Amino acid sequence: MKDERGQAMDRRQFLSTVGAATVTALLPGAAFGQRAAGSYSNLLILVELKGGNDGLNTVVPYTDAAYYQLRPRLAIPREQVLQLDQASGFNPVLEPLMALWKQGELAVVQGVGYPGGNLSHFRSIEIWDTASRSNQYLSEGWLARVFSLSPPPSRFAADGVVVGSAEMGPFTGGRTRAVALANTEQFLRQARRAAPASDARNQALGHILKVERDIVQAAANLSGKHEFATSFPRSAFGNAIRTVAQVAASGGGVAAVKVSLGGFDTHSNQPATHARLLKDLAEGLVSLRSALEEIRRWDSTLVMTYAEFGRRPRENLSRGTDHGTANAHLVLGGRVRGGLYGPAPGLSRLDGDGNPPFAVDFRGLYATALERWWGLDAVRALGSRYAPLDFLKA
């Protein structure tokens, strides 16, 4: 048998595996206790493009002369663009996504942003994570508020899971049962070794040990043992997507998953870096779709990308792009109504900072997920009415 010192070491190793933010997320109010259940048979997967993806070189306005004038070195040549319609097309490295596009399972939402766009990484992602106004500061993530108002079933292993990061993002605060993990199988191995101590000598320690027991229980329900036939990309993002698929395959249940792909802050030498990141994204999303189809969850899963902001239309002197505002985002799923949503970027109407106006408030994407995916009251969760988009089938 292990002595107390060895057991404590195992607990510390386990907690470092799942991420220190996990404990913070679980501390408020006995978060893993019995609660009233909501209805969350549909899974939401958020893919954060960390650093601010360049939407203009992702969804290329290949018929707009202003695009080529603003980006003499960075613009994607018209003949290389993968045509989506008569004015817009994908960066050629997104070719793996074209099958989804042709099957009508991929929507592209253009011009996504918010009034008073902030160009600070920290502040703008905080706005996205909390669904706040640009001049409003909220302590809870938007999904944390949603789950506090309409809790997922208590039988679920967790309300939310963050893969590959300790940043809880939209799950921050409230009474959210959120777990952060880098790798499902490692998480489970460490959980089995992290048997919490039986008794606590003071109330504070007792609460911490209860949190540990709750995490161990969550781990036991997040089975990472499904053998997929799908081949996942041999990349860090591919491994994260494999973990997401394992979470989706578990019998424990989870309402939402967040996974990140970092490196999009391309101020210099953008072409090679951006192409690699978009290729990773496309290959990861295609493998996720394959895995979800294997477990018959593609039709009950909605995948949405998001980022703190886009990039400025005019290239800089370092063959890169600086912080911008309006952006293009992807929405995927078996019940997605594919197509282009929102107007093409207004490159002839740049503001004083050189950014185009936004056309779709990002909280409209959240409202769509809340109202049409989960059947919840979006106004109550978001604090105001935001028009949902029509990219989901009935």
N, C-alpha and C positions, 0 to 999 in steps of 0.2 A: 504493500500500500504506500501511497505517497504521503510524505509528511506535510505539515501545514505550510512550510516554506515552499515546497515543490508545487503544492496546489495553488498557492498565491501566484507563483511564477506563471503557471499555466493560465490563470485568469488574466494576468497582465498581458501575456502574449496574445491571448484570444481577443481582448479588448483592443489591442493595437492593430490586430488583423481587421476587425470590423470598423475601426476608426473611432477616434476620441469623440467625434461629433455625434456618434450614435448615442452615447450616454447622455449628452446634453439634450438630445432630442427626446429621450425617454423620461427624463427626470420629472417634468411637470405632472403632478396629479395621478400617480399610479396608472400610467398610460396603458398598460397591458391588461387592465382589469376588465370586467364585464361592462359593456356599453350597449346602448341601443344600436341596432344594425340598420344601415342604409342598404341600397341596392346597387351593387357594383359588379355585375356579371361581365361587364366590358372592361378590358384592360387599356390603360393609357400609358404610352411610352413617350417620354420627352427626350429628345436628342439635342443636347446643348453644343453649339458650335462655338467653342470658347475662344474669345479674343476678338470676335466680330468678323464673320465671314463676308467676303466680297460678293455681294449678290449680283452685281453687274457682270462679273466674269463667271458666275454660276448659271444664271439665266440671262443670256446675252441678247440685247436689243440690236440684232445684227442688221436691221434696215435703217437704223438711226445714225445719220451722218455725224451727229454731235458726239456719239459714243466713240467713234474713231478719231475725232478731232481732240477729244479730252484725253484719249489714251493712245497716243501714237506708237508706244512701245509695248503696252500691256494688253491692248485689245485683242480678242480672239478673232482670227481671220474669218471672214464670212463663209468661206468655202469649207471651213473645219467645223462650223457650228452644226449641232444635231437639231434639226428643225422641229419645233413644237407647233408653231403656226406661222403665219405669213410675216410675223415681225419679231418673234422671240424663239430662242433655241438654247439647248444645253451646251455647256462646255464639253468638248469631245471626250474628256476623261469620265464623264458621267454616262457613258454608253451602256454600262450594266443596268441603268435605270430605264432604258428605253422600252424594254419589254413590259415593265409595269405601266409606263405611260400609254403604250399601245393597247394594253388590256383595260385601261380606264381605272386603274387602282392607285394612281398618283396624281395629286393635285399640286399645283404651284400657285402660291399666293404672293402677288407682287405688291410692292409699295407698303410693306408692313412697318409701322412705327408708332409714334405717339406725339401729342402736342408738346412743344418745348423740349425736343430731343436733347438728351444730355450726352456729352462726348467723353465722359469719364467711365473707364471700365467698371470701377467699383460701384459708382452711383447708378449707372444705367442698368447693370445686371440686377441691382437691388430693386429697381423699378419693375423690371420684368418679373423677378421672383416674387414680389409682393403684389403685383398688379396695382401699384399706386399711381397717382398722378405725379408729374415731374416735380411738383413743389410739395409733395406729401410724403411723410416718412412713416412707414408702418413696420411694426416689429415682427409680424407673422407673415410667412409665405402664403401665397394664394391657395395652395393645396392644403396647407395647415388649417386655414380658415374654413375651407370647404369641408374638411374631415371633422372639424370641431362642430360645425353646424349639422352635418349629415354624415355621421360616422359609418365607415365600412363595417361589415359584420365582425363581431368580436371573435368569430371562429377563424378569421383570416390570420395568417402568420404575422402580417404587418400591413399597415395602411400603405406605406410607400417604401421603396428600396432605392438607394442610390448606389450605382455601380461605378467602381473605379475612382472614387473621390470621397473625401470627408466633408465636402461642402454640401450642406443639406438643401440649399437653394429654396425651391418652392415649398419644401416640407419644414422649413425653419419655424420653431416656436409652437405655441398652442399645446394641444394635448395629442399631437400626432404620434402614432406608433411607427416610427421610421427607423430603418436599419441601413447603415452604410457599410458596404463590403467591396473588396477589391476582386475577390474570386470566390465563387460559391463553394467549391470543393474544399478550399483551404478554410473557409469560414466554418464549414461543417466539421472538418477535422479538429479545428481548435475548439469548437463548441463542445464536442464530446469530451475533451480533456479539461474543460473549464468548469468543473463541478464546484459550485459556490459553497462557501462555508455554511455550516448549519445554523449557527447562532451569531448574533451581533451583540456587542457590549454597549452600544449606544444607538440612539434613534437614527442619526445621520448615516452611520455605517450600515445599519439595518436596511435603510432605504437603498443605498448603493448596491448592497448585496441582492436586494429584490430586483433591482434593475438588471443585474447580471443574470439572475434566474430567468427574467423575462426574455433577455436576449438569447439565452440558451434554448428556451422554449421556441422562440422564433426560428432559430437555426434548425431545430429538430423538424420543424414543419416546412422549411425551405429545402426540400430534397434536391440535391444536385447530381442525381445518379442517372438521369435519363440519357440513354445512348442514342444520339442523333445520327442519322445517315447524312445529314447536311455537312458539307465541308466548310468550316469557318476560315476566314482569311488569317494568314499567319502574320498578324500585326497586333499591336497593343489594342487597337480598336476592335479588331476581330475577336480577340480574347474577351474583351468587355461585352461584345454582342453575344458571344457564347454564354457568358454568365447571365445576361438578360434572358436568353432563351431558357436556361436552366431554371431561373426564377419563374418564368411563365409556365414551365412544365411541372412545377412543384404542385403537390396537392394541398399546400398550405393556404394558398390564396393571397393575393395582393391586388390593390386597386390601381397603383401607379408606380412606374419605374422611371428613374432619371439616369441617363448615361451621357458622358461627355466625350467630345473629341476636341482636343486643344491644339493651339498653334496657329490660329487664324489671324493673329495681330501682325499682319504682313506689311510692315512699314518699309521694308527693303527687300530686294531680290524676290519679289512675289511669285513670278511665274512657276518656278519649279516647286516651291513649297506649297503653293495653292493647288497645283495639279496633283501633288501627292496626297494632300488632305482630302480633296474631292474624290479621288480614286478610292481612298480608304473608306470614305463615307458611303460611296455607291456600293462597293463590294460588301461592306458590312450590312447595309440595309437589305441587299438582295439575299444574303445568307440568313438574315433575321426572318425575312418573309418565308424562305424555304423551311426553316426550323418551325415557325409558327404553323405553317401548313401541315407539317408532319404531325403536330399534336392537335390539329384541328382548331387552332386559335386565331388564324389569320382574319376570319370574318368577325371575330369579337375583340380585335385589337386595333387601336388607332395610334399611329406613330406621327409625331409632329416635331420638326426641328425648330430651334429658337437660338437667338444670340443677342448679346447686349446692344448691338447696333450693326450697321453695314459699313461700307467703306465709301470714301469720298469719290465722286465720279472722275475728277481730274487726277491723273497719276502724279506722284511726287518725283523729285530729282534722284531718288534712290531706287528707281524701278519698283516702287511699291505704292501703296495707297494708305491714306491717313483715315482717322475715324470719321465715319459718316453717320447717316440717320436711316432713311428708308431702306428696306431690305426685302429680299425674296426668301420665302420659306417653303418647305416641302411638307406635304401631308400624305400619308400612305395608309392603306388598309384594304381589306377585302370588301368593306362597305363604303369605301370612299368613292365619290363621284368625280372621276378624274377630269382634268382640264386646267385652264388658266383662270385665275381669279384675281381681281384687282387690275387697274390699268397699268400699262407699261410705264417705266420710270420717266418722269417729266424732265428730261435733260436740258430742255430749253428754258426751264423755269427754276434755275438754281437760286438759292437764297444767298445772303451775304457771306456765309461760310462755304459756299460752293456745293451745297447739298440740295437734292430735289425734295419736293414736298412729299409727305407720306400720304397714303390714300386709305389704308386699312389699319384701324387701331388694333394693336396686338391683343387687346383684351376681348376683341371680337372673336379671335381664335379660341380663347379660354371660354367665352360664353357658348361657343358652338360645342365644345367638349362637354361643358356642364349641362346644357339644356338638351342637346340632341344625342349625346353619347351616354350620359348618365341619368338624364331626366331630372336634373336638379334645378333649383331656383338660382339662376346666375346673378340676378340683381342682388339678392340677399348676400351672396358670397363676394361679389365684386364691388358692391356699394353703389353702383349706377347701372343703367341700362346700356349695353353695348350690343350692336346688331350682330347676330350670328351669321355665319357664312353658309352657303348652300352646298358644301362639299361632302355632305353625308347623305347616303341613301336612307329612305324611310325604313 
